[in-house]
Amino acid sequence: MLRKGELLAQGPLEDVVAAAISSGHRIEVASSEVEATLRILEPLRLGELTVDGAVVSTTKHSDNPSQISRALANEGIYVRQLRTERATLEAAFLKIIEKADSGAGA
């Protein structure tokens, strides 16, 4: 990716998108079960876990999302919603431009 003659990113499209922006999962559970959900998800190596209300987000995605719902169900936590978030070319493009702009202002 070039902008005004400056190389911002290069490589296979999949690698450029993956390097620019992360993808992961959004798991909604009952608000009373968030702490237990974090404890159960930790060993699954889904990257950084963040919480926004009753939604736990991961920074990595699993090739088999059913392992998430199965691990939680085995502990009596039933997922209200499980959504896989995938990085898009548009989001990656905007993130690369944002990084270049913030670096130019430094």
GISULLIN-V216049 format. One record per helix or strand of 3 or more residues. SS is the DSSP state (alpha for helix, beta for strand). FROM is the first residue (numbers start at 1). TO is the last residue. Records with the same first field share a line. If there is no record, write none. Layout:
SS: FROM-TO, FROM-TO
This chain:
alpha: 13-20, 31-42, 66-74, 89-104
beta: 24-28, 49-52, 55-58, 81-85
